[in-house]
Amino acid sequence: MFDEAQLYSPVTTGADGDVTVHLSDEHPGVHDPEYRARRNAIAARALAYRPGDPAPRIDYTDDEQEVWRIVSAELRRKHRTYASHEVLDGERRLDLPADRIPQLDEVSAKLVPLSGFRYVPAAGLVPLREFFGSFAERIFHSTQYIRHHSAPLYTPEPDAVHEIIGHANQLASPRFAALYAAAGAAVARLETDAALKFLADVFWFSMEFGVVREGNEIRCYGAGLLSSYGEIEEFRRAELRPLHIVEMGTRTYDITHYQPVLYCAASVSEIEDVVGGFFEMVTDEVVAPYLGGAVADRRG
């Protein structure tokens, strides 16, 4: 499984049917029994979801709504300064509420007319092949929990802020949504875990942590940057390199720290040409020379 998996708290179902989210010892909510029970309940509702059903409606608490209001206000301010114009245009069209957490079906209702994408619930980590593969059908698997109220501007794992403020604002751009769909279509051609990991890492350095030059400025379009209060400031201090698919697909990185190296496109058109072009033509055989024979481990 890809490295980002460690950011998610594992979810298990006991013999009695009880669902448990296992928070790390460093998680801000690990010693809060109410928060832990809340996470378990939200995860259980996601696990009970069946395709075609309405997404579970979560009655968010006052603390959870306050976290959204704080983070949303701060990120909207930073987006005006640091986000790419393609993202800002999508953000205006999507018009997410700043005063409350939107329900997933509400996000879908706003997003479908813009790019065709819709949201479905996830309890936590979704298997890599399923997560990326669903993009081909313009489906995005999203968590519904929110970070602990003691640290509104920090989360050790992707939460509703990341999934919605980061990804939904990005997916409101038809151009970026087409890149997601191309990545999803590529998954059907990839038989090996190694090739799938290569694609996921290219996605990481583009759609999660990508930056683009606009005039004399460097602006971000990656969902991981758009949803992180700290990282959206720090990306300007990173070493910027031109788009390079082999580097992006093979570079090792530490997901628990600010990224020291980012790949900067000259324009959104270059992202479409280079990253989109890779998604459209990638196969196991294409990436095999860069993986040292790892593609020999084929799925059954």
C-alpha positions as CSV (number, residue, x, y, z in Angstrom):
1,M,0.0,0.0,0.0
2,F,1.2,3.5,-0.7
3,D,3.0,5.6,1.9
4,E,0.1,8.1,2.4
5,A,-1.8,5.2,4.0
6,Q,-0.1,5.8,7.3
7,L,-1.9,9.2,7.5
8,Y,-5.2,7.4,8.0
9,S,-6.4,5.9,11.3
10,P,-7.1,2.3,10.7
11,V,-10.8,1.3,10.9
12,T,-11.8,-2.2,12.2
13,T,-15.1,-4.0,12.8
14,G,-15.2,-6.3,15.8
15,A,-17.0,-9.6,16.0
16,D,-19.9,-7.8,17.7
17,G,-20.2,-5.4,14.8
18,D,-18.7,-2.4,16.7
19,V,-16.6,-0.1,14.5
20,T,-13.4,1.3,15.9
21,V,-11.2,4.0,14.5
22,H,-7.7,3.5,15.9
23,L,-6.1,6.9,16.5
24,S,-2.3,7.2,16.8
25,D,-0.8,8.2,20.2
26,E,0.1,11.6,18.7
27,H,-3.4,12.4,17.5
28,P,-4.9,15.5,19.1
29,G,-8.1,13.6,19.9
30,V,-6.6,10.4,21.2
31,H,-7.4,11.2,24.9
32,D,-10.8,12.6,24.2
33,P,-13.4,9.8,24.7
34,E,-16.2,11.9,23.1
35,Y,-14.2,12.5,20.0
36,R,-13.2,8.9,19.7
37,A,-16.8,7.8,20.0
38,R,-17.8,10.4,17.5
39,R,-15.2,9.1,15.0
40,N,-16.4,5.5,15.5
41,A,-20.0,6.5,14.8
42,I,-19.2,8.5,11.7
43,A,-17.0,5.6,10.3
44,A,-19.8,3.1,11.0
45,R,-22.2,5.1,8.9
46,A,-19.8,5.2,6.1
47,L,-19.2,1.5,6.2
48,A,-23.0,0.9,6.1
49,Y,-23.3,3.0,2.9
50,R,-24.3,1.2,-0.3
51,P,-23.8,2.6,-3.8
52,G,-26.9,4.3,-5.0
53,D,-28.0,5.3,-1.5
54,P,-27.9,8.9,-0.3
55,A,-24.7,9.7,1.5
56,P,-25.1,9.5,5.3
57,R,-26.1,12.9,6.7
58,I,-23.9,13.8,9.6
59,D,-25.4,16.1,12.3
60,Y,-22.2,18.0,13.1
61,T,-21.7,19.3,16.6
62,D,-21.1,22.9,17.5
63,D,-17.4,22.2,18.1
64,E,-17.1,20.6,14.6
65,Q,-18.9,23.5,12.9
66,E,-16.7,26.0,14.7
67,V,-13.6,24.1,13.5
68,W,-14.9,24.4,9.9
69,R,-15.6,28.1,10.3
70,I,-12.1,28.8,11.6
71,V,-10.3,26.8,9.0
72,S,-12.5,27.8,6.1
73,A,-12.0,31.5,6.9
74,E,-8.2,31.2,7.1
75,L,-7.9,29.1,4.0
76,R,-10.1,31.3,1.9
77,R,-7.9,34.3,2.8
78,K,-4.8,32.3,1.9
79,H,-6.3,31.1,-1.3
80,R,-6.7,34.6,-2.6
81,T,-3.0,35.1,-2.2
82,Y,-1.6,31.7,-3.1
83,A,-4.1,29.6,-5.1
84,S,-4.0,29.3,-8.8
85,H,-6.5,31.3,-10.8
86,E,-7.9,28.0,-12.2
87,V,-8.7,26.9,-8.6
88,L,-10.0,30.3,-7.6
89,D,-12.4,30.3,-10.6
90,G,-13.7,26.8,-9.6
91,E,-14.0,27.9,-6.0
92,R,-16.2,30.8,-6.9
93,R,-18.4,28.6,-9.0
94,L,-18.6,25.9,-6.3
95,D,-19.4,28.4,-3.6
96,L,-19.0,26.1,-0.6
97,P,-20.5,27.4,2.7
98,A,-18.0,29.0,5.0
99,D,-20.2,28.9,8.1
100,R,-21.0,25.2,8.3
101,I,-19.7,21.8,7.0
102,P,-21.5,20.9,3.8
103,Q,-23.0,17.4,3.6
104,L,-21.5,15.2,0.9
105,D,-24.7,15.1,-1.2
106,E,-24.7,18.9,-1.1
107,V,-21.1,18.9,-2.4
108,S,-22.1,16.5,-5.2
109,A,-25.1,18.6,-6.1
110,K,-22.9,21.6,-6.6
111,L,-20.0,19.7,-8.3
112,V,-21.9,17.5,-10.8
113,P,-23.0,20.4,-13.0
114,L,-19.5,21.8,-13.0
115,S,-17.4,18.7,-13.7
116,G,-19.5,15.6,-13.3
117,F,-17.8,14.5,-10.1
118,R,-19.8,13.3,-7.1
119,Y,-18.8,12.4,-3.6
120,V,-19.4,9.1,-1.7
121,P,-18.5,8.4,1.9
122,A,-15.4,6.7,3.1
123,A,-14.7,5.5,6.7
124,G,-11.0,6.0,6.3
125,L,-8.4,4.7,3.9
126,V,-9.8,3.4,0.6
127,P,-7.7,0.8,-1.2
128,L,-5.5,2.5,-3.8
129,R,-6.9,0.7,-6.8
130,E,-10.5,1.5,-5.8
131,F,-9.8,5.1,-4.8
132,F,-8.1,6.1,-8.0
133,G,-10.1,3.7,-10.3
134,S,-13.3,5.4,-9.2
135,F,-12.1,8.6,-10.8
136,A,-12.9,7.1,-14.2
137,E,-16.6,7.2,-13.2
138,R,-16.1,10.6,-11.7
139,I,-16.6,9.4,-8.1
140,F,-14.5,10.7,-5.2
141,H,-14.4,8.8,-1.9
142,S,-14.5,11.3,0.9
143,T,-14.2,11.1,4.7
144,Q,-16.8,12.9,6.7
145,Y,-15.1,13.4,10.1
146,I,-13.4,16.6,11.1
147,R,-10.2,17.3,13.0
148,H,-10.1,17.7,16.8
149,H,-11.3,21.1,18.0
150,S,-8.2,21.6,20.1
151,A,-6.1,22.0,17.0
152,P,-8.4,23.5,14.2
153,L,-5.5,24.4,12.0
154,Y,-3.8,21.0,12.2
155,T,-4.7,17.4,11.3
156,P,-2.4,14.3,11.2
157,E,-4.8,12.7,8.6
158,P,-7.0,13.8,5.7
159,D,-10.4,15.0,7.0
160,A,-13.4,16.8,5.6
161,V,-11.4,20.0,5.3
162,H,-8.9,18.3,3.0
163,E,-11.5,16.3,1.0
164,I,-13.8,19.3,0.5
165,I,-11.8,22.5,0.7
166,G,-8.9,20.9,-1.0
167,H,-10.3,18.4,-3.6
168,A,-13.8,19.7,-4.2
169,N,-12.5,23.2,-5.1
170,Q,-10.0,21.6,-7.4
171,L,-12.6,19.3,-9.0
172,A,-14.8,22.3,-9.7
173,S,-12.4,23.0,-12.5
174,P,-13.3,20.9,-15.6
175,R,-9.7,20.9,-16.6
176,F,-8.5,19.5,-13.3
177,A,-11.4,17.1,-13.2
178,A,-10.4,15.7,-16.6
179,L,-7.0,14.9,-15.2
180,Y,-8.6,13.0,-12.3
181,A,-10.7,11.1,-14.8
182,A,-7.7,10.3,-17.0
183,A,-5.8,8.9,-13.9
184,G,-8.9,6.8,-13.1
185,A,-9.0,5.4,-16.7
186,A,-5.3,4.6,-16.4
187,V,-5.8,2.4,-13.4
188,A,-7.8,-0.1,-15.5
189,R,-4.6,-0.6,-17.7
190,L,-2.2,-1.2,-14.7
191,E,-1.9,-4.7,-13.5
192,T,0.9,-4.3,-11.0
193,D,1.0,-2.6,-7.6
194,A,4.4,-1.1,-8.5
195,A,3.0,0.7,-11.6
196,L,-0.1,1.8,-9.6
197,K,2.3,3.2,-6.9
198,F,4.2,5.1,-9.7
199,L,0.9,6.6,-10.9
200,A,-0.1,7.5,-7.3
201,D,3.2,9.3,-6.8
202,V,2.9,11.3,-10.0
203,F,-0.6,12.3,-8.8
204,W,0.9,13.2,-5.4
205,F,3.4,15.6,-6.9
206,S,0.8,17.1,-9.2
207,M,-2.9,17.0,-8.1
208,E,-2.0,16.9,-4.3
209,F,1.2,19.1,-4.2
210,G,1.4,20.7,-7.5
211,V,2.3,24.4,-8.1
212,V,2.1,26.5,-11.2
213,R,3.7,29.7,-12.5
214,E,1.3,32.5,-13.2
215,G,3.1,35.6,-14.4
216,N,5.8,36.4,-11.9
217,E,4.2,34.4,-9.1
218,I,4.2,30.7,-8.0
219,R,0.7,29.6,-7.1
220,C,-0.6,26.3,-5.8
221,Y,-3.2,24.0,-7.4
222,G,-2.6,20.8,-5.4
223,A,-5.4,19.8,-2.9
224,G,-2.8,19.0,-0.2
225,L,-1.5,22.6,-0.4
226,L,-5.0,24.1,-0.7
227,S,-6.2,22.5,2.4
228,S,-3.2,22.9,4.7
229,Y,-2.9,26.1,6.7
230,G,0.8,25.6,7.2
231,E,1.9,24.0,3.9
232,I,0.2,26.7,1.8
233,E,2.7,29.2,3.3
234,E,5.7,26.9,3.2
235,F,5.5,25.8,-0.4
236,R,7.2,29.1,-1.4
237,R,10.3,28.0,0.4
238,A,10.5,24.6,-1.4
239,E,13.0,23.8,-4.1
240,L,11.0,24.1,-7.4
241,R,11.7,21.7,-10.2
242,P,10.2,21.5,-13.7
243,L,7.6,18.8,-14.3
244,H,9.5,15.5,-14.7
245,I,7.3,12.3,-14.7
246,V,10.1,9.9,-13.9
247,E,11.3,12.0,-10.9
248,M,7.7,12.5,-9.7
249,G,7.0,8.8,-9.9
250,T,10.1,7.5,-8.2
251,R,11.0,10.3,-5.7
252,T,10.9,9.3,-2.0
253,Y,9.2,11.8,0.3
254,D,8.2,12.2,3.9
255,I,4.5,12.9,4.2
256,T,4.8,14.0,7.8
257,H,6.8,17.1,7.0
258,Y,6.5,20.0,4.6
259,Q,7.6,19.0,1.2
260,P,11.2,20.3,0.4
261,V,10.9,19.7,-3.3
262,L,7.9,20.5,-5.5
263,Y,7.3,20.3,-9.2
264,C,6.3,23.6,-10.9
265,A,4.4,23.8,-14.2
266,A,4.8,26.7,-16.5
267,S,1.0,26.8,-17.0
268,V,-2.2,24.7,-16.6
269,S,-1.8,23.7,-20.2
270,E,1.6,22.2,-19.3
271,I,0.0,20.2,-16.5
272,E,-2.5,18.9,-19.0
273,D,0.1,18.1,-21.6
274,V,2.7,16.5,-19.3
275,V,0.7,15.0,-16.4
276,G,-2.4,14.4,-18.4
277,G,-0.4,13.0,-21.2
278,F,1.2,10.5,-18.8
279,F,-2.1,9.4,-17.4
280,E,-3.5,8.9,-20.9
281,M,-0.6,6.6,-22.1
282,V,0.8,4.9,-18.9
283,T,0.9,1.1,-18.9
284,D,2.9,-1.4,-16.9
285,E,5.4,-1.6,-19.7
286,V,5.9,2.2,-19.9
287,V,7.0,2.5,-16.3
288,A,8.8,-0.8,-16.1
289,P,12.2,0.7,-17.0
290,Y,12.0,3.1,-14.1
291,L,11.0,0.4,-11.5
292,G,13.9,-2.0,-11.7
293,G,11.8,-5.0,-12.5
294,A,9.2,-4.4,-9.7
295,V,6.4,-4.7,-12.3
296,A,7.1,-8.5,-12.4
297,D,4.9,-8.8,-9.3
298,R,1.5,-9.0,-11.1
299,R,-1.8,-9.0,-9.5
300,G,-3.8,-12.3,-9.5
